[in-house]
Amino acid sequence: MENPNIPHGTITVRNTGLKPWTADNYDLSLEYYTDQGGVFSAGVFLKEIEDFFGTAVKIATAADLEEIGLDPKYAGWNLSTKFNSGAARITGVEFNIRHSLRAVGGWGRHFTVFGNATKLRLEGNPYASFTSFIPETANWGVSFNRQRVSVMTKWNYRGLNKLTALPALGPDGFLYLKARTTLDLNVGYQLTRRLSLVGSVNNVFNVVPLTQLRYGPETPEYARRSTTSEYGVAFAVGLKGTF
């Protein structure tokens, strides 16, 4: 039996009157560099946007389809178009650290720890297209370098990401990407002064699938998961030359 809350597809209508958005950007940062070459930094930023883009989505009716010249058989599909949603504001804080472990002993000079994180506050029209602005992101890890060998492990965190509106789930129904953390590994071996053998492994443990959530204020927790995609572990090996 078909679920009436899940449209058969999406029809995208081009808005020929869409204006480009403009923004004023303000940044303030503080950086400290250590004698060992490390860096500690923190900053705040503000982006004031005019004529920001938004995405309007509705359930297509026969009248809507007639207006744009489409067959009424598409009634019940999502009808999506871009529009200028007005003013929007993005405020954020960020920090970054990178430092050698030389201070803990001779062995520590081969290791470097690093980390960075960003947190955003997104303000604007409820249907503003903030899809490329993830509210919470972070990366951290450790690298090892000794003679010809280099190894780096890096964890990557992406918080909950709000995507497109889903009017079938109510005025506050949206599609989201669930928060996830993955581990990547990069290795290198210096063959000659100009040539290196390199390799990488993405999503090392293959334990975190990419999950889409669909929900509104009335959607129960157990019904929020929409799709889960597993891409496995990605391996790459190659040669890197410097000329």
N, C-alpha and C positions, 0 to 999 in steps of 0.2 A: 504494500500500500504506500502511495506517495505521501510524503510529509508536506503539508501545505505551507509550513513555515520555511521551507527551503526552496527558493526560486530555481527554475530550470537553468538560468544563465543570467548574464548581464549585458545590457545594451548600452554602449557609451555614445553619447551625443556630443559633438564638438561645439563649444561655445565660441563663436566668432567674435564676440564682444569682450572677451577676456583681456584684461589689462595686465601688464607686467607688475610684479610687486617690487617695492623698493624698501631699503632698510638702512637705519643708522645704527652703527655698531660701536660699543664702548667696552674697552678692556682695561683691566688693572691687574698687574701680576707682580709678585715678589719672588726673586730667585737668589739662592745662595749656593756658591760653588766652593767645594772643599779643596784642601791641598792635594788630596789623592785623586782629584779629577771627578769627584761625585757632584751631584746637583740635587738640591731640594727646592721645589717651587710650588707656589699656590697662587690661584688667581680667581677673579670674579669677572663676569661679563654680562652685557645686556645687549639685546638686539630688539630695536623698535621697528616694527614692520607696518607698512601701509599697503592696502590693496592685496593682502595675503590671499593665497589660493585656498579654496574650500571645495569639497566634493558633496554634491547633493544627490541623494539616492532615494528613489521612491519605487513603489510597486506599479508597473505599467498597467494602465487601463486601456480599453479599446479606444477611448477618446484620445489618450496620449499618443497611441500608435498611429491613429489617423492623422494627427497633427504633424507627425514627422514622416509620414508616408510609408509606414510599415504594416505588414499583414497583422490582423487582429489575433492570429494564432500565438503571437508573442505576449499576449496578456498574461500577467502574473510574473513576468521576468522583472529583474531589477533594471531600472532606467537611471543611468548615472550621467552626470555632467559636472564640469568644473565651473566655479563661479568665484568672484572676488568677495571674500568673506569679511573685508574690512580690516581694522587694526588688529595686530597680534603682538605679543611680547614674549620673548624668550630670555629668561634669566638663568644664570648657572654659576656653579663653583667647580673648580678643578684643582687637582694636585698631581705632582709628579716627583718621584724619587728615583735616583740611580746612584749606587755606591758600591765600591769594592769592599770585600771582606778582609782586606789586608790587615786591619787592626786586630783581628782575632788570632793571628799567627801567620807564619810563613806560607802555609798552605792556602790561606785565605786570599792571597794575591791573585790566584787563578780564578776566583769567583766574583761575580757581580750580581747584586740583587736589584730588582727594579719593580716599579709599580706606578700605576696612574689610574685616576678615576675621575668621572665627570657626573654631576647631577644637575638636571635641568628642571625648571619650572615653566610649563607651557600655558599661556593664557591667550584666549581668543574665542572666536565663534566655536560652538560645540562641534561643528562640522569642518573646521579648519584642517588642512592637510598637513599634519605634523608627522607624517609617517617616516620622514627621513631624520627626525629628531627623537632619538631614543632617550627617555627620561633618566635612565641609570645605565652607565657603562663602566667597566673596569678591566684592566689587564695587569697581571703581575707574574713574576717568575724569577728565574736565576739562570745565569750563563756561566760557562766554564771555558777558559781559553788557556792552552798550554802548548807551546811550541807549534806543531802543525795542526793540532786538533782543536775544534771548537764545538761546543754543544750548548743549546739553549732550550729550556722548557718554558712554555708560556701558557698561563691560564687566561681565558677570555670570557668575560661575563657580559651578557646583554639582558637588560631588564625587560619587563612587560612592555610590548610595543603595540600601541593602538593603531589600527589600520582603517578599513573602510566601514561606513555605516551599513547596518542591516535593518531596514525599516520593518521587515517581517517580524522582528523581535521587539518592536516598540521604538519609541523615539530615542531611547538611550541604548539601543542595540548596536553592537559593533563587533567587528572581527579583530582579533588580537593575535600576536605572536607571543607565546608563553616565554617567560624568562628561562635562560639556559646558560650553563657554564661548560666550556670545552677546554681540552688540553691539547696543545700542539707541541711538536718536537722538531727541532732543526739541528742538523749536524753538518760539519764540514771538515775536510782534510786537505791541507795545502800540499799539492803534488810538486809544484815548482813555484818560482817567484811570481809567475803570472797566471798559473792555472790551479784551480781547486776542484775537488770532487765534493758535491753538496747533495744533501738529501733532506726530505721533510716528511713528517707524518702528521696529518690533521685529524683531530678528534680521536686521539690515541686509543682510548678505551671503548669507543663506540657505545657509550652508555647514555648519551643525551640526544634523543630524537628531536627533530624540529616539529613543534606542536602548535597548531592553530586552534584558537578558542573562539566560540561564537556565543555571545550571551548579552542579555539585557537585565534590567533590575529584577525581573520575575523569573529568570532562568535558574533552576536548581543547580547546585554544584555538580552533581553527577552528569548533567546534560550539557555541560559547557564545552567539552572537547569535541572538535569538529574533525580534524584530520591529523594524523601523525605520520611524518615522513622520516625514514631512516636512510641516510646516504652512506653508511659504512665508514670505514677508515680509508683515507686517501693517502697514497704513497707517491712520492716523486723523487727521482734521482737524476742528477745532471752534472754537467761540467760548467764551471764559471771561469771566464777568462778576463784578464785585465790587460788592455793594450794601450 
